[in-house]
Amino acid sequence: MTKTLVAAFVLLAAGASAHAASAVNLDSEPRTLVVTEGGSKTELALGGNESVDFCQNGCFVTMPNGDIEALTGSETIEISGGVARIK
């Protein structure tokens, strides 16, 4: 029984680390998100109709309008009309 519980825990932990947040830019113009992860900031440039996976272990994202959101790594950010929404 203990081996089964340990195996289940390992599978759940491995599955959780495989998730990443994603961002999709539905606009034709490029958009930029600022991602703060592990104390370092990076600009995430998304071209028109581009999508990308990022933020596997949680992060903060500064949206195009300046709002800052905390992500756990399972969300999708959709940018449309210059406005970002978390789905």
VENBELQUI-V425993 format. One record per helix or strand. SS is the DSSP state (helix for helix, strand for strand). FROM is the first residue (numbers start at 1). TO is the last residue. If there is no record, write none. Layout:
SS;FROM;TO
SS;FROM;TO
This chain:
helix;2;17
strand;21;25
strand;31;37
strand;40;46
strand;51;54
strand;59;62
strand;68;71
strand;76;80
strand;83;86
